[in-house]
């Protein structure tokens, strides 16, 4: 899933057309609300992957069209030098989990 997210993010970053902030926020809210309703009231958990996928894509789209406050950037700045290592560590943990 991490690799899929990386490839999708790379592709989406090169696309000239993006959804508006309002449209992405609306789809994100609908997706999260639908997932919570399906889980809580109907006990259906099989669609969680798709709700999370849509939510993640909309959250990324929001971040592409809307600038975050500089204070958030300064909080995450110490992690910028190790982002590749964190990705490799996560990929290693996922492959180790699948081999057992």
Buried (B, 14 or more C-beta within 10 A) or exposed (E): EEEEBEEBBEEEEEEEEBBEEEBBBEBBEBBBEBBEEBBEEEEEEEEEEEBBBBBBBBBBBBEBEEEEEEEEEEEEEEEEEEEEEEBEEEEEEEEEEEEE
